[in-house]
């Protein structure tokens, strides 16, 4: 046993494996703790659009919401325009105050509904936060707007002043919440698909890049560096098409609903998987197997900043800024559109193509900088 133990530690790969496992712990701890630090303090970056069609009390209600809510409250003149912004994820919820809001409040026995529109094609955290916000909005409107309106009606009916408050409070629970969810996500398992696809794709891509680099090293000088790069690129393209077909097929076979169809999902996953492959191979081309350290850092940073688990709006300015250059951000965004519904994934496709093109260029430059070792001339060859 002692000899076997010593034999293992004579191999560099043993120490490399141990160090890699340690670096995963160090990198993920640092990136995730700094990335999610202050998330709860950044809720003021979330936006709620209010469509007010009531000319009597609506403006007062909107002003009150701006006071009681920690989010940015914006007003929209048309419900269709607000819903379009919601679909594009520019706002996280739409609140609709109907035109007869004040009239219904002043009608005895009449129940008033505030309509809340929430887009589920978002990180799961958005739905829970907006649902809680809707409850706060309804409570605030009940407490302020309805009580005020009731007091006016009772006062006009010559009710004694000392009885106004108890009576108005007793009828202040007349506003109810009506939720309308768009791009409905059926279950938690479906909600987690974008993160799962990105995680599996990038981890697979970086391990594949490492193994291709080791294969390249084993081939030595029997094949030129340019042919090696060409073959690696071809392997990336073919592998991305086949692997994404398997992944997309399993997702659908296990019950996921794909809003824009299986072909769109397959082609899009193939695109971002191919992008991951070209991006992850940059570091092993430049630094060899040691480039895996860079890939681990990139993996961790992308999982935090992509918006798969926590909305990007809640992250710090640093992580929000760097997310715009990471392919995982557009992989998550496009996957949500294709799986759950929303705008076209064309914008995400274009961004991924640009990132992949940049990765190919950097890979070519890294290959050009590599020096090919000239085979040693044997003494026998000189005679």
Secondary structure as the mmCIF struct_conf table of DSSP 4:
data_model
#
loop_
_struct_conf.conf_type_id
_struct_conf.id
_struct_conf.beg_label_comp_id
_struct_conf.beg_label_asym_id
_struct_conf.beg_label_seq_id
_struct_conf.end_label_comp_id
_struct_conf.end_label_asym_id
_struct_conf.end_label_seq_id
HELX_RH_AL_P HELX_RH_AL_P1 UNK A 2 UNK A 9
TURN_TY1_P TURN_TY1_P1 UNK A 10 UNK A 10
BEND BEND1 UNK A 11 UNK A 11
HELX_RH_AL_P HELX_RH_AL_P2 UNK A 12 UNK A 35
BEND BEND2 UNK A 36 UNK A 36
TURN_TY1_P TURN_TY1_P2 UNK A 37 UNK A 38
HELX_RH_3T_P HELX_RH_3T_P1 UNK A 39 UNK A 45
STRN STRN1 UNK A 47 UNK A 52
BEND BEND3 UNK A 55 UNK A 57
HELX_RH_AL_P HELX_RH_AL_P3 UNK A 58 UNK A 68
BEND BEND4 UNK A 70 UNK A 71
STRN STRN2 UNK A 72 UNK A 76
BEND BEND5 UNK A 77 UNK A 77
HELX_RH_AL_P HELX_RH_AL_P4 UNK A 79 UNK A 87
TURN_TY1_P TURN_TY1_P3 UNK A 88 UNK A 89
BEND BEND6 UNK A 90 UNK A 92
STRN STRN3 UNK A 93 UNK A 97
TURN_TY1_P TURN_TY1_P4 UNK A 99 UNK A 100
HELX_RH_AL_P HELX_RH_AL_P5 UNK A 101 UNK A 105
TURN_TY1_P TURN_TY1_P5 UNK A 106 UNK A 106
BEND BEND7 UNK A 107 UNK A 107
TURN_TY1_P TURN_TY1_P6 UNK A 108 UNK A 109
STRN STRN4 UNK A 112 UNK A 119
BEND BEND8 UNK A 121 UNK A 122
HELX_RH_AL_P HELX_RH_AL_P6 UNK A 124 UNK A 141
HELX_RH_PI_P HELX_RH_PI_P1 UNK A 142 UNK A 146
HELX_RH_AL_P HELX_RH_AL_P7 UNK A 147 UNK A 156
TURN_TY1_P TURN_TY1_P7 UNK A 157 UNK A 158
HELX_RH_AL_P HELX_RH_AL_P8 UNK A 161 UNK A 170
TURN_TY1_P TURN_TY1_P8 UNK A 171 UNK A 171
STRN STRN5 UNK A 175 UNK A 182
BEND BEND9 UNK A 183 UNK A 183
BEND BEND10 UNK A 187 UNK A 187
HELX_RH_AL_P HELX_RH_AL_P9 UNK A 188 UNK A 191
TURN_TY1_P TURN_TY1_P9 UNK A 192 UNK A 192
HELX_RH_AL_P HELX_RH_AL_P10 UNK A 193 UNK A 219
HELX_RH_3T_P HELX_RH_3T_P2 UNK A 220 UNK A 222
BEND BEND11 UNK A 223 UNK A 223
HELX_RH_AL_P HELX_RH_AL_P11 UNK A 225 UNK A 253
TURN_TY1_P TURN_TY1_P10 UNK A 254 UNK A 255
TURN_TY1_P TURN_TY1_P11 UNK A 259 UNK A 260
HELX_RH_AL_P HELX_RH_AL_P12 UNK A 262 UNK A 287
HELX_RH_3T_P HELX_RH_3T_P3 UNK A 288 UNK A 291
HELX_RH_AL_P HELX_RH_AL_P13 UNK A 292 UNK A 305
BEND BEND12 UNK A 306 UNK A 310
HELX_RH_3T_P HELX_RH_3T_P4 UNK A 312 UNK A 314
BEND BEND13 UNK A 315 UNK A 315
HELX_RH_AL_P HELX_RH_AL_P14 UNK A 317 UNK A 323
TURN_TY1_P TURN_TY1_P12 UNK A 324 UNK A 325
HELX_RH_AL_P HELX_RH_AL_P15 UNK A 327 UNK A 340
BEND BEND14 UNK A 343 UNK A 343
TURN_TY1_P TURN_TY1_P13 UNK A 345 UNK A 345
HELX_RH_AL_P HELX_RH_AL_P16 UNK A 346 UNK A 369
HELX_LH_PP_P HELX_LH_PP_P1 UNK A 370 UNK A 378
HELX_RH_3T_P HELX_RH_3T_P5 UNK A 379 UNK A 382
#
